[in-house]
């Protein structure tokens, strides 16, 4: 079974223990078994250092399971149980959210999950596979040395996790533009002499990399890629400002689209 959550969500889940005690962490590590707890330093070091050990262990052992369940899933499920629940009585007040909780909720949402009364529920179809998509996208950009677009995507993800929607939107746009420009140069090196943006996308279409029959591209601006670019570059006095839903939509759409294009580049095939 593959983990359901991204590395970013795993880190946010472990950070939820920052508001707990050493004893809480020790009890959880003990539940996970000796393969885990023997690798995490115990007191008297700081709780923060123990949590750092925990993150490193998960990173270094991506296939770890607990009774057949991926370790990452178990960690995220426990962190979800720490979130405030809906008060049973109307006169009761829910426990206030900490910064760690707010970050955890945001990155969970990006992975397609929400928490209701301590229980995880899926908000997006399973077959979208956003954590796997993000990982594959990063791997393909590394493979082809696309460091500039990769950097913009990492900044977009970081800004989104901090609820900086304007910053995230700006980096999403920049990432998409930079990646299409870089792909154009790989498909046809002469594209390097063209201005960035529209001319290079038209070059991709001329080579069939962006498909006209599939409505991915249209010279009249009515293709899917044309429309997505416009959606990422809205007109108005404050382009880039939005709420969480809008920013998440942009990020999801661009991740899925660019992964498709990089897979196409990797196969060396047109649509």
DOSE-177278 format. One line per 3 residues: number of its first residue (from 1); their letters; for each residue x, y, z of N, C-alpha, C, O, CB. Coordinates in steps of 0.05 Angstrom, whole numbers. Glycine has a CB too. Layout:
BEGIN
NUM = a = X,Y,Z,X,Y,Z,X,Y,Z,X,Y,Z,X,Y,Z  ... .
***
This chain:
BEGIN
1 = xxx = 17,-24,0,0,0,0,18,25,0,37,27,16,-19,0,25  11,44,-18,26,69,-19,16,89,1,-7,89,8,25,81,-47  35,106,12,26,127,30,6,145,16,8,150,-8,49,144,40 .
4 = xxx = -14,155,31,-34,172,19,-27,201,20,-41,218,9,-61,168,34  -5,208,34,2,235,40,30,243,30,47,226,29,-1,241,69  33,268,25,59,279,16,78,282,39,71,281,62,55,305,1 .
7 = xxx = 103,286,32,124,291,52,117,316,68,121,317,92,152,293,39  107,336,54,100,361,68,79,357,89,80,369,111,90,382,47  60,339,84,39,333,103,50,317,127,43,321,150,16,318,90 .
10 = xxx = 69,299,120,82,283,142,97,302,161,95,299,185,102,263,130  111,322,150,126,340,168,106,357,185,111,360,208,143,359,150  85,366,172,65,382,187,52,365,209,45,375,230,44,393,168 .
13 = xxx = 48,339,203,35,321,223,54,317,247,45,318,270,29,294,210  79,313,242,98,310,264,101,336,280,104,335,304,126,301,254  99,359,266,101,384,280,77,388,300,79,404,318,101,407,260 .
16 = xxx = 56,373,295,33,375,314,41,366,342,27,373,361,9,358,304  62,350,345,71,341,371,86,363,386,92,359,410,89,316,368  92,386,373,106,407,387,90,418,410,101,429,429,113,430,367 .
19 = xxx = 63,415,409,46,425,430,40,404,451,24,408,469,20,436,419  54,381,449,50,359,467,74,357,486,91,374,487,46,332,452  75,336,502,96,331,521,114,308,511,106,293,494,85,324,549 .
22 = xxx = 138,307,522,156,284,516,141,258,519,144,239,503,181,285,533  126,255,541,113,230,546,93,223,524,89,199,518,98,232,573  80,243,513,61,238,491,75,226,467,66,207,454,45,263,483 .
25 = xxx = 98,239,460,113,229,437,124,201,442,123,184,425,136,248,431  135,197,466,146,171,473,125,149,472,130,127,462,158,172,502  101,155,481,79,135,480,72,128,451,68,105,445,54,146,495 .
28 = xxx = 71,149,434,65,144,406,87,127,392,81,109,378,60,170,391  112,135,397,134,120,385,134,91,394,140,73,379,161,133,392  127,86,420,126,59,430,104,43,415,108,20,409,120,59,460 .
31 = xxx = 81,56,410,60,43,394,70,35,367,62,14,356,36,62,392  88,51,355,97,45,328,117,21,327,121,9,306,111,69,316  129,15,350,146,-9,351,175,-2,353,183,20,348,141,-26,328 .
34 = xxx = 191,-23,361,220,-18,365,236,-9,340,256,4,342,233,-43,375  226,-17,316,240,-8,292,240,22,290,257,34,277,226,-20,267  220,35,303,219,65,303,231,76,328,249,93,327,190,74,299 .
37 = xxx = 221,68,352,228,82,376,258,79,383,269,96,397,212,72,399  271,58,374,300,55,380,317,74,364,340,78,370,309,26,375  305,86,343,320,105,326,316,134,334,329,152,322,311,101,297 .
40 = xxx = 298,139,352,292,167,361,304,172,388,299,157,407,261,172,361  321,192,390,333,198,416,312,204,438,290,215,432,352,222,414  318,197,462,300,201,484,308,226,499,328,239,492,298,176,503 .
43 = xxx = 294,232,520,302,255,537,330,250,548,338,227,548,282,259,561  346,270,555,337,298,562,340,318,539,338,342,545,353,307,585  344,310,514,345,329,493,317,342,489,297,332,499,355,316,466 .
46 = xxx = 317,364,474,292,379,470,272,362,454,279,345,438,297,406,457  247,369,458,226,356,442,229,362,412,225,345,395,198,365,452  238,386,406,242,394,378,263,376,365,260,369,341,250,423,376 .
49 = xxx = 284,369,379,305,352,368,295,324,364,302,311,344,330,352,386  279,314,382,267,288,379,249,287,355,248,267,340,252,279,404  233,308,351,216,309,327,232,311,302,224,299,281,197,334,329 .
52 = xxx = 255,324,302,273,325,279,283,297,273,285,289,250,297,344,284  290,282,294,299,254,290,276,238,277,281,221,259,306,241,317  252,242,286,229,228,275,225,233,246,221,215,230,203,236,291 .
55 = xxx = 227,259,238,224,266,210,246,253,193,241,243,171,225,297,206  271,253,203,293,241,188,289,211,185,294,200,164,319,247,202  279,198,206,274,170,204,253,163,182,258,145,166,264,159,231 .
58 = xxx = 232,178,181,211,173,161,222,178,133,217,163,115,186,191,166  238,200,130,251,206,104,269,183,95,269,175,72,267,232,106  284,172,114,304,152,108,292,124,105,305,105,96,326,152,129 .
61 = xxx = 267,121,113,254,95,112,226,97,100,206,93,113,252,82,141  225,105,74,200,111,61,181,88,60,156,92,57,204,122,34  191,63,61,174,40,59,164,29,86,152,8,87,188,18,45 .
64 = xxx = 170,43,107,163,33,134,132,30,137,117,47,128,173,52,156  125,8,150,96,3,155,92,-4,185,111,-12,199,86,-19,137  68,0,194,60,-8,221,35,-26,218,14,-17,211,53,17,239 .
67 = xxx = 39,-52,223,18,-72,219,6,-70,191,-18,-71,188,-4,-68,240  24,-67,171,15,-67,143,7,-39,133,2,-36,109,-7,-85,140  4,-19,150,-4,8,143,21,25,139,38,25,157,-24,20,163 .
70 = xxx = 23,40,117,46,58,115,49,76,139,30,88,149,43,75,89  74,79,149,79,95,172,69,123,170,58,134,189,109,95,178  72,135,146,63,162,142,33,165,147,25,184,160,69,172,113 .
73 = xxx = 18,145,138,-11,146,142,-18,145,172,-36,160,181,-25,123,128  -3,129,187,-8,126,216,-2,152,230,-17,161,248,9,103,228  20,165,222,27,191,234,6,212,229,-2,227,247,55,200,224 .
76 = xxx = -3,214,204,-22,234,197,-49,229,211,-62,248,220,-27,234,166  -57,204,213,-82,198,227,-80,206,257,-100,216,268,-88,168,225  -57,201,270,-55,209,298,-55,240,300,-68,250,318,-28,198,310 .
79 = xxx = -42,254,282,-42,283,283,-70,294,279,-78,314,292,-23,295,262  -86,281,262,-113,290,257,-130,288,283,-148,304,287,-126,273,236  -124,269,300,-139,266,325,-133,288,345,-148,292,364,-132,239,338 .
82 = xxx = -112,304,340,-105,326,357,-121,351,351,-122,370,368,-75,332,355  -134,352,328,-148,377,321,-173,380,338,-186,361,346,-156,376,291  -181,405,344,-205,410,360,-229,399,347,-232,400,322,-208,441,364 .
85 = xxx = -247,388,362,-272,376,352,-295,396,356,-293,414,372,-278,350,366  -316,391,341,-339,408,343,-351,405,371,-356,383,380,-360,401,321  -356,427,385,-367,426,412,-393,410,413,-410,413,395,-371,454,424 .
88 = xxx = -397,394,433,-421,378,436,-445,396,442,-467,390,434,-418,357,457  -440,418,457,-462,436,464,-458,463,451,-435,472,447,-464,439,495  -479,476,444,-478,502,430,-464,523,447,-452,542,436,-505,511,423 .
91 = xxx = -465,520,474,-453,540,491,-423,535,495,-409,551,507,-467,541,518  -413,512,486,-385,506,489,-369,519,466,-379,524,444,-380,476,489  -344,525,473,-326,537,453,-305,517,445,-293,503,461,-313,563,464 .
94 = xxx = -300,516,419,-279,498,409,-252,508,418,-248,533,420,-280,495,378  -233,490,422,-206,498,429,-194,514,406,-198,506,383,-189,473,436  -180,536,412,-169,552,390,-148,537,374,-134,519,385,-156,578,402 .
97 = xxx = -145,544,349,-126,531,331,-98,543,336,-95,567,338,-134,534,302  -78,526,337,-50,535,338,-39,538,310,-51,528,291,-33,515,355  -17,553,307,-5,555,280,1,528,268,-3,524,244,21,571,281 .
100 = xxx = 11,508,284,17,482,273,-9,468,263,-8,455,242,30,464,295  -31,472,277,-56,460,268,-65,472,242,-74,458,224,-78,464,289  -63,499,240,-71,512,215,-55,503,191,-66,499,170,-69,543,218 .
103 = xxx = -29,500,195,-12,490,173,-19,462,166,-21,455,142,18,492,181  -23,445,186,-31,417,181,-56,415,164,-58,399,145,-34,402,207  -76,431,171,-102,431,157,-98,439,128,-110,427,110,-122,449,170 .
106 = xxx = -81,459,123,-77,469,96,-63,448,78,-71,443,56,-61,495,96  -42,436,89,-28,416,72,-44,391,68,-42,378,48,0,409,85  -61,384,88,-79,362,85,-99,367,62,-104,350,45,-95,356,111 .
109 = xxx = -109,392,61,-128,400,41,-115,397,13,-128,389,-6,-138,428,45  -89,405,11,-75,402,-14,-73,373,-23,-75,367,-47,-48,415,-12  -70,355,-4,-69,326,-10,-96,314,-16,-99,291,-23,-55,311,12 .
112 = xxx = -117,331,-12,-144,321,-18,-158,309,6,-175,292,3,-143,301,-39  -152,319,31,-164,309,55,-173,331,73,-162,353,73,-145,290,69  -193,325,89,-201,344,111,-206,327,136,-206,302,134,-228,359,102 .
115 = xxx = -209,340,158,-213,326,184,-240,335,196,-245,359,198,-190,332,204  -257,316,202,-282,322,215,-283,306,241,-283,282,241,-306,315,197  -284,321,263,-285,308,290,-264,287,294,-269,265,303,-313,296,295 .
118 = xxx = -240,294,286,-217,277,290,-213,255,270,-194,239,272,-219,264,316  -231,253,250,-229,232,229,-223,244,202,-234,264,194,-256,217,228  -204,231,188,-197,240,162,-219,232,142,-230,210,143,-170,228,153 .
121 = xxx = -224,250,123,-243,243,101,-231,255,75,-219,276,75,-271,255,107  -235,240,54,-225,248,28,-243,269,15,-267,267,16,-221,224,9  -230,290,4,-245,311,-10,-241,310,-40,-255,324,-54,-237,338,1 .
124 = xxx = -222,294,-49,-217,291,-77,-216,262,-84,-210,245,-67,-190,305,-86  -222,254,-109,-222,226,-117,-194,213,-113,-174,227,-117,-230,223,-146  -194,188,-105,-169,174,-100,-151,173,-124,-127,175,-121,-175,146,-90 .
127 = xxx = -162,170,-148,-146,166,-171,-131,191,-180,-114,189,-198,-162,155,-194  -136,214,-168,-120,238,-175,-92,234,-165,-73,242,-180,-133,263,-163  -88,223,-142,-61,217,-132,-43,241,-130,-21,240,-141,-49,196,-149 .
130 = xxx = -51,262,-117,-35,287,-116,-8,283,-103,12,294,-114,-50,308,-101  -5,269,-81,22,266,-70,41,253,-90,64,261,-93,21,250,-44  32,231,-103,48,218,-123,54,235,-146,76,235,-157,35,192,-132 .
133 = xxx = 34,252,-155,38,270,-177,60,290,-171,77,295,-187,12,284,-184  58,302,-147,79,322,-139,106,309,-139,126,321,-149,72,334,-112  109,285,-128,135,272,-126,146,266,-154,169,270,-159,132,246,-110 .
136 = xxx = 129,255,-171,137,249,-199,146,274,-213,166,274,-228,115,235,-214  131,296,-210,138,321,-223,165,331,-214,181,339,-231,117,342,-216  171,330,-188,197,338,-178,219,321,-189,241,331,-197,198,338,-147 .
139 = xxx = 215,295,-191,235,276,-201,241,282,-230,264,281,-239,225,247,-198  220,287,-246,224,292,-275,239,319,-279,256,321,-297,198,292,-289  233,339,-263,247,364,-266,276,361,-259,294,373,-271,234,386,-249 .
142 = xxx = 282,345,-238,310,339,-231,324,324,-253,347,330,-260,311,323,-204  310,305,-264,322,289,-286,331,306,-309,351,300,-321,302,268,-295  315,326,-316,321,342,-340,334,369,-333,337,386,-350,295,348,-355 .
145 = xxx = 343,371,-308,357,395,-300,341,421,-301,352,442,-306,381,398,-317  315,419,-296,297,442,-297,296,455,-270,276,456,-257,268,434,-306  319,465,-261,322,476,-234,306,501,-229,295,505,-208,351,481,-228 .
148 = xxx = 305,519,-250,290,544,-246,260,540,-242,250,550,-222,294,563,-270  246,525,-259,218,520,-253,214,504,-228,195,508,-214,205,505,-276  232,485,-222,230,470,-197,231,488,-173,216,484,-154,252,448,-196 .
151 = xxx = 249,507,-173,251,526,-151,225,543,-148,216,548,-125,274,545,-156  213,551,-171,188,566,-169,166,549,-157,149,559,-142,180,577,-197  165,523,-165,144,506,-154,148,502,-124,128,502,-109,144,478,-168 .
154 = xxx = 172,498,-115,177,494,-87,169,519,-71,158,517,-49,207,488,-81  174,543,-83,166,568,-69,135,570,-69,124,580,-49,178,592,-83  122,561,-90,93,562,-91,81,544,-69,62,551,-55,82,553,-119 .
157 = xxx = 92,520,-67,83,501,-46,87,512,-18,70,509,-1,97,474,-50  111,524,-14,117,535,13,98,558,19,88,560,42,146,545,13  93,576,-1,75,598,4,47,589,9,33,600,26,76,618,-20 .
160 = xxx = 38,568,-5,11,558,-1,8,546,27,-12,550,40,5,536,-22  29,532,36,28,520,63,26,542,85,16,538,106,52,502,68  38,566,79,37,588,98,12,605,95,9,626,109,62,606,95 .
163 = xxx = -6,597,77,-31,613,72,-25,640,59,-41,658,61,-46,617,98  -2,642,45,4,666,30,-6,662,2,9,655,-16,35,672,31  -32,667,-2,-45,660,-27,-34,677,-50,-30,666,-72,-75,664,-25 .
166 = xxx = -29,703,-46,-19,719,-67,9,710,-75,15,708,-99,-17,749,-58  26,704,-55,53,694,-62,52,667,-76,67,663,-95,69,691,-36  34,649,-67,31,623,-80,23,627,-109,34,614,-127,11,605,-65 .
169 = xxx = 2,644,-114,-8,647,-141,13,658,-159,16,650,-182,-32,666,-140  29,677,-149,50,689,-166,71,668,-174,80,667,-197,64,712,-151  78,651,-155,98,630,-161,86,608,-178,101,596,-195,109,618,-135 .
172 = xxx = 60,602,-176,47,582,-193,49,592,-222,56,577,-240,18,577,-184  42,617,-226,43,628,-254,71,627,-265,76,619,-287,33,658,-254  90,636,-248,118,637,-257,128,609,-263,143,605,-283,136,650,-236 .
175 = xxx = 121,589,-246,129,562,-251,118,552,-278,133,540,-294,119,544,-228  92,556,-282,80,546,-307,93,558,-332,100,544,-351,50,552,-307  97,584,-331,110,598,-353,139,587,-358,146,581,-380,111,628,-349 .
178 = xxx = 154,586,-336,182,577,-338,184,548,-348,202,542,-364,196,580,-311  166,531,-339,167,503,-348,161,501,-378,175,486,-392,148,486,-331  140,514,-387,133,512,-415,156,524,-433,162,513,-454,107,527,-421 .
181 = xxx = 168,546,-423,191,557,-438,214,537,-440,226,533,-461,201,583,-425  220,523,-417,242,504,-417,236,480,-434,254,470,-448,248,496,-388  211,470,-433,204,447,-450,206,454,-480,215,438,-496,175,438,-444 .
184 = xxx = 198,479,-487,201,487,-515,230,486,-524,235,478,-547,190,516,-518  248,494,-507,276,493,-515,286,465,-518,303,460,-535,293,508,-494  275,446,-503,283,418,-505,271,405,-530,284,389,-543,275,402,-480 .
187 = xxx = 247,413,-537,234,402,-560,247,413,-586,250,399,-605,204,408,-560  253,439,-585,266,452,-608,285,473,-597,276,494,-588,244,465,-627  311,468,-598,331,487,-587,329,515,-599,337,534,-586,359,476,-592 .
190 = xxx = 318,517,-623,315,544,-635,295,561,-620,295,585,-624,306,542,-664  279,549,-603,260,564,-587,274,583,-568,262,603,-559,241,545,-572  299,578,-562,314,595,-544,317,623,-555,321,642,-540,342,584,-539 .
193 = xxx = 315,626,-582,317,653,-594,290,668,-593,289,692,-600,326,650,-623  269,654,-586,243,667,-585,238,680,-558,250,673,-538,221,646,-591  220,699,-558,211,712,-533,197,690,-516,186,671,-527,192,736,-539 .
196 = xxx = 198,694,-490,185,675,-473,155,678,-475,145,698,-484,194,679,-444  141,657,-466,112,658,-466,99,648,-492,106,626,-501,103,686,-461  81,664,-503,65,656,-525,81,645,-549,74,624,-560,49,679,-535 .
199 = xxx = 103,658,-558,117,647,-581,128,619,-576,128,603,-595,140,666,-588  137,614,-553,148,587,-547,126,566,-545,130,543,-553,165,587,-521  103,574,-535,81,555,-534,71,549,-562,64,526,-568,57,567,-516 .
202 = xxx = 70,569,-579,63,564,-607,83,546,-620,75,530,-637,61,591,-622  108,548,-613,129,530,-624,123,501,-615,126,483,-631,157,539,-614  115,497,-590,108,471,-581,85,459,-597,84,436,-603,101,471,-551 .
205 = xxx = 65,476,-602,42,467,-618,50,460,-647,40,441,-658,20,489,-618  69,476,-658,77,471,-685,91,444,-688,91,432,-709,96,493,-695  103,434,-666,116,408,-666,97,386,-658,104,362,-657,140,408,-648 .
208 = xxx = 72,393,-651,53,373,-643,55,365,-614,40,348,-605,55,349,-660  73,378,-599,76,371,-571,52,380,-555,42,366,-538,102,384,-559  41,404,-561,15,412,-552,-4,406,-574,-1,416,-597,15,443,-544 .
211 = xxx = -24,390,-568,-41,380,-589,-64,399,-597,-80,407,-579,-53,353,-580  -66,405,-622,-88,420,-633,-113,403,-634,-135,411,-626,-82,432,-660  -111,378,-644,-135,360,-646,-147,355,-618,-172,352,-616,-128,334,-658 .
214 = xxx = -131,354,-597,-141,350,-570,-149,376,-556,-156,376,-532,-120,335,-553  -149,398,-571,-157,424,-561,-138,433,-538,-146,449,-521,-185,423,-551  -114,423,-538,-95,434,-518,-85,461,-527,-78,478,-510,-71,415,-515 .
217 = xxx = -84,466,-552,-74,492,-562,-91,501,-586,-100,484,-602,-44,490,-571  -96,527,-588,-110,538,-611,-99,566,-616,-95,582,-598,-141,540,-606  -93,571,-642,-82,597,-649,-100,620,-643,-91,643,-640,-74,598,-678 .
220 = xxx = -126,615,-640,-145,636,-634,-148,640,-603,-165,656,-594,-173,630,-646  -132,625,-588,-132,629,-559,-153,613,-544,-157,618,-521,-135,657,-553  -166,594,-558,-188,580,-545,-181,551,-536,-198,536,-528,-212,578,-563 .
223 = xxx = -155,545,-536,-147,518,-528,-144,517,-497,-145,537,-483,-120,511,-541  -140,493,-487,-138,489,-458,-115,503,-446,-118,517,-426,-136,459,-452  -91,501,-458,-67,514,-447,-71,544,-449,-63,559,-431,-42,505,-462 .
226 = xxx = -82,554,-471,-87,583,-473,-105,592,-450,-100,613,-438,-101,589,-500  -126,577,-445,-145,585,-424,-132,583,-397,-138,599,-379,-170,568,-425  -116,562,-392,-103,559,-366,-84,582,-361,-83,593,-338,-88,533,-364 .
229 = xxx = -70,591,-381,-52,614,-377,-68,638,-369,-60,653,-352,-36,619,-403  -91,643,-383,-107,666,-376,-118,663,-348,-120,683,-333,-130,669,-396  -125,639,-340,-136,634,-312,-115,641,-291,-121,649,-269,-146,606,-309 .
232 = xxx = -90,636,-298,-68,641,-279,-59,670,-280,-45,679,-262,-44,623,-285  -67,685,-301,-60,713,-304,-85,730,-306,-89,743,-326,-42,717,-328  -101,731,-285,-126,747,-287,-121,777,-289,-102,787,-277,-144,741,-263 .
235 = xxx = -138,790,-304,-135,819,-306,-147,832,-281,-162,819,-266,-149,830,-331  -140,857,-277,-152,872,-254,-130,885,-238,-107,881,-243,-168,853,-237  -138,902,-219,-119,917,-204,-102,901,-185,-80,910,-177,-133,938,-189 .
238 = xxx = -111,877,-177,-96,861,-158,-93,832,-167,-102,814,-154,-110,861,-131  -80,828,-190,-77,801,-200,-61,784,-179,-41,794,-168,-63,800,-227  -69,760,-175,-55,742,-157,-68,740,-130,-62,720,-115,-27,752,-154 .
241 = xxx = -85,759,-122,-98,757,-96,-122,738,-98,-138,740,-117,-107,785,-86  -126,721,-79,-148,702,-79,-151,690,-51,-137,698,-33,-144,680,-100  -170,672,-49,-174,658,-24,-161,630,-26,-149,623,-46,-204,656,-16 .
244 = xxx = -165,614,-5,-152,588,-4,-163,570,-27,-147,556,-40,-157,575,23  -189,569,-31,-200,551,-51,-189,558,-79,-182,540,-94,-231,554,-51  -188,583,-85,-179,591,-112,-149,584,-115,-141,574,-136,-183,621,-116 .
247 = xxx = -133,590,-95,-104,584,-97,-99,554,-99,-82,545,-114,-89,596,-73  -114,538,-84,-111,509,-84,-120,498,-111,-107,480,-122,-128,496,-62  -141,509,-123,-150,501,-149,-128,506,-170,-122,489,-186,-176,516,-158 .
250 = xxx = -116,529,-169,-94,535,-188,-71,515,-185,-61,505,-205,-84,564,-183  -64,510,-160,-41,492,-155,-47,464,-164,-31,451,-177,-34,493,-125  -71,454,-157,-78,427,-166,-78,425,-197,-67,406,-208,-106,419,-155 .
253 = xxx = -91,444,-210,-93,443,-239,-66,444,-253,-61,429,-272,-111,466,-249  -49,461,-243,-22,464,-255,-5,439,-249,10,430,-267,-8,489,-244  -7,427,-226,8,403,-220,0,380,-239,17,367,-250,3,394,-191 .
256 = xxx = -26,376,-242,-35,355,-259,-28,360,-288,-20,341,-303,-65,351,-257  -30,384,-297,-24,391,-325,5,388,-331,13,376,-352,-33,419,-332  22,399,-314,51,398,-320,63,370,-317,82,363,-330,66,417,-301 .
259 = xxx = 51,354,-300,60,326,-298,54,311,-324,70,296,-333,46,312,-274  30,316,-335,24,304,-361,44,312,-382,53,296,-398,-5,312,-370  51,338,-383,70,348,-403,98,337,-399,111,330,-419,70,378,-403 .
262 = xxx = 106,335,-374,133,324,-369,135,294,-375,155,284,-383,142,330,-341  113,280,-370,113,252,-377,115,249,-408,129,231,-418,86,238,-367  102,267,-422,103,267,-451,132,272,-461,142,259,-479,84,288,-463 .
265 = xxx = 145,292,-448,172,298,-455,190,274,-449,208,267,-464,182,323,-440  185,261,-426,202,238,-417,199,215,-436,219,200,-441,194,230,-389  176,211,-447,171,189,-466,182,195,-494,186,178,-511,142,182,-468 .
268 = xxx = 187,221,-499,196,229,-525,174,226,-546,180,223,-569,220,213,-533  149,228,-537,127,224,-555,109,249,-555,109,265,-536,110,200,-547  95,253,-578,75,273,-579,49,261,-569,47,237,-565,71,283,-608 .
271 = x = 28,277,-565,3,267,-554,-8,244,-571,-29,233,-565,-18,289,-553 .
***
